[in-house]
Amino acid sequence: MFAHVRLICFDLDDTLWPCVPVIRAAEAHCYAWLQREAPRLTARYSADELRAHRIELARRQPQIAHDLTEVRLRSLATLLEDAGYPRVVAHRASDEFRAARNRVTPYDEVVAALARLRARFTLVSVTNGNSQIEHTPLHASFDHSLTAAEVGAAKPDPAMFHVASRRSGVPLSAFLHVGDDPARDVQAARELGLSTVWVNRDGREWPADIAVADLEVDDLTGLVAKLAESHSV
């Protein structure tokens, strides 16, 4: 099934590590920092209200909606300046959030599985999120890492895959994409002719209106086992 594969690209959030607890912790850390450094802001806005402001800003400025860091920065800068704080506070708050955002815990099998796969394939991470892979426990796991902010578009836009191909020198026809989202990962990759793997860690039902992935696994151990059938993994 995958004998043609030379490069494997991986989504990050909820594919290689759980996302929700990381975001919640990072949001709480950032808000606590703001309570100390910008108390006039937090007296006016709860954490939920700050989030709502970011969402509305992204809706009104779709040209930056793919860049979550920029959205956060602009939103905070606007509200902080209204509260009488200099713009630099927004940059510092953003840095605090991103540092906490990088404190991810990969699923148990991920580090070992990626090491086995990298011995045989080029590995690329592709994410719509704003984690910085070089500051996570997976900093040595990939040959290339791409974010929506860097590329200028978020999945399911095909730009991420095209940039991965140019950067790696591997044609899309030799790609395998691995992700947890049926639309943004599987369908988006398949529309470019890529082979696809759906990582379904929670036993979810596949959407009836999307064609199934080439392979479904509940963790990366299943992917390694499948690739061992056609490659020396």
C-alpha positions in Angstrom: 0.0 0.0 0.0 2.8 2.5 0.9 5.7 1.1 -1.1 6.0 4.5 -2.9 6.4 6.6 0.2 9.6 8.5 0.8 8.4 11.3 3.0 5.9 11.3 5.9 4.4 14.5 7.1 2.7 14.7 10.4 0.1 17.0 11.9 1.1 17.9 15.5 -1.9 18.8 17.8 -4.0 15.7 18.8 -1.8 13.6 16.4 1.5 13.6 18.3 0.4 15.2 21.6 -2.9 16.1 23.2 -3.8 19.7 22.4 -6.6 20.9 24.8 -4.7 20.5 28.1 -1.7 22.4 26.6 -3.8 25.3 25.4 -5.7 25.5 28.7 -2.5 25.6 30.6 -0.9 28.2 28.3 -4.0 30.4 28.5 -4.1 30.2 32.3 -0.4 31.0 32.5 -0.7 34.0 30.1 -3.7 35.4 32.0 -2.0 35.0 35.3 1.0 36.9 33.9 -1.3 39.7 32.6 -2.9 39.9 36.1 0.5 40.7 37.5 1.8 42.9 34.7 -1.3 44.5 33.3 -4.0 44.5 36.1 -6.1 47.2 34.5 -6.6 44.9 31.5 -7.6 41.9 33.5 -9.9 44.1 35.6 -11.8 44.8 32.4 -11.7 41.4 30.6 -11.9 37.8 31.7 -9.9 35.2 29.9 -13.0 34.2 28.0 -13.6 37.8 26.9 -10.0 38.1 25.7 -10.5 34.9 23.7 -13.7 36.2 22.2 -11.9 39.4 21.2 -9.3 37.3 19.4 -11.9 35.3 17.5 -13.7 38.4 16.4 -10.5 40.0 15.3 -9.6 36.9 13.2 -13.1 37.0 11.7 -12.7 40.7 10.7 -9.1 40.3 9.4 -9.2 36.9 7.6 -5.8 37.8 5.9 -4.1 37.0 9.2 -6.4 34.4 10.6 -4.0 31.6 9.7 -1.3 33.2 12.0 -2.5 32.5 15.5 0.4 34.3 17.1 -0.2 37.5 15.1 -3.9 37.4 15.9 -3.1 37.1 19.6 -0.6 39.9 19.4 -2.8 42.3 17.6 -5.8 41.6 19.9 -3.7 42.1 23.0 -2.0 45.2 21.7 -5.4 46.8 21.0 -6.8 46.1 24.4 -3.6 46.9 26.3 -3.2 50.2 24.6 -6.8 51.0 25.4 -6.0 50.3 29.1 -3.0 52.5 29.0 -0.2 50.0 28.5 2.6 50.2 25.9 2.6 47.8 22.9 5.7 46.0 24.3 3.5 44.4 27.0 1.6 42.6 24.3 4.8 41.2 22.9 5.9 40.0 26.3 2.5 38.4 27.0 2.7 36.7 23.6 6.1 35.3 24.5 4.8 34.0 27.8 1.9 32.2 26.0 4.2 30.7 23.4 6.7 29.4 26.0 3.8 27.7 27.8 2.3 26.5 24.5 5.5 24.5 23.8 5.3 22.5 27.1 3.7 19.6 25.3 3.8 15.9 26.4 3.9 13.6 23.4 1.8 10.4 23.5 3.6 7.5 24.9 4.7 5.8 21.7 5.5 8.9 19.7 9.2 9.6 20.3 10.3 6.0 19.7 8.0 5.6 16.6 9.3 8.8 15.0 12.9 7.7 15.6 12.2 4.4 13.8 10.5 6.1 10.9 13.1 8.8 10.5 15.7 6.1 10.0 13.9 5.2 6.7 11.9 8.3 5.7 12.2 12.0 5.5 9.9 13.4 8.3 8.1 16.8 8.1 5.8 18.4 10.7 3.0 20.6 9.4 0.7 22.4 11.8 -2.0 25.1 11.8 -1.1 25.8 15.4 1.7 28.0 16.8 3.8 25.5 18.8 7.5 25.8 18.0 8.7 22.3 17.4 12.3 23.3 18.2 11.3 24.0 21.8 9.3 20.8 22.4 10.4 17.3 23.3 10.2 16.5 19.5 12.9 19.0 18.6 15.1 16.3 17.1 12.4 14.2 15.4 11.9 16.0 12.1 13.9 17.0 9.0 11.7 20.0 8.4 8.9 21.7 10.3 6.3 24.1 8.8 3.6 26.2 10.4 0.6 28.0 8.8 2.1 31.3 9.9 5.3 30.6 8.0 3.6 29.3 4.9 0.9 32.0 4.8 -2.0 29.6 4.8 -3.6 27.0 7.0 -4.7 23.4 6.1 -6.9 22.5 4.3 -5.2 25.0 1.9 -2.7 23.0 -0.1 0.2 25.5 0.4 1.6 23.6 3.4 2.1 20.4 1.4 3.6 22.3 -1.6 6.1 24.1 0.6 7.0 20.8 2.2 7.7 19.3 -1.2 9.9 22.2 -2.3 11.8 22.3 0.9 12.5 18.6 1.1 13.0 18.0 -2.6 10.5 15.1 -2.5 7.5 15.1 -4.9 4.0 15.0 -3.5 3.5 11.6 -5.2 5.9 10.2 -2.7 4.2 11.7 0.4 2.2 10.1 3.2 0.3 12.5 5.4 -0.7 11.5 9.0 -3.2 13.5 11.0 -6.2 13.4 13.3 -8.6 15.7 11.4 -10.7 14.1 8.6 -11.1 17.3 6.6 -8.0 19.4 7.3 -5.6 16.4 7.2 -7.0 13.5 5.3 -9.3 15.1 2.8 -6.9 18.0 2.1 -4.0 15.7 1.5 -6.0 13.3 -0.6 -7.1 16.1 -2.9 -3.4 16.5 -3.8 -3.0 12.8 -4.5 -1.2 12.1 -1.2 -1.6 8.8 0.6 -3.3 9.3 4.0 -3.4 7.9 7.5 -6.0 8.9 10.1 -4.9 8.8 13.7 -8.0 8.1 15.6 -7.0 7.9 19.3 -10.4 8.3 20.7 -12.5 5.9 18.7 -14.4 8.6 16.8 -16.8 7.9 14.0 -15.6 8.8 10.5 -17.7 11.6 8.9 -20.1 10.1 6.4 -19.5 12.8 3.8 -15.7 12.3 3.5 -14.0 9.4 1.8 -12.1 7.3 4.3 -8.3 7.5 4.7 -6.0 4.8 3.2 -5.2 3.6 6.8 -6.8 4.2 10.2 -4.6 3.6 13.3 -5.2 4.4 17.0 -1.5 5.3 17.6 1.8 5.5 15.7 2.6 1.9 16.6 0.1 0.8 14.1 1.6 3.0 11.4 5.1 1.7 12.0 3.8 -1.9 11.8 2.1 -1.2 8.5 5.1 0.5 7.0 7.3 -2.4 8.0 5.4 -4.5 5.5 6.8 -2.5 2.6 9.9 -0.9 4.1 12.7 -1.8 6.4 11.4 0.1 9.4 
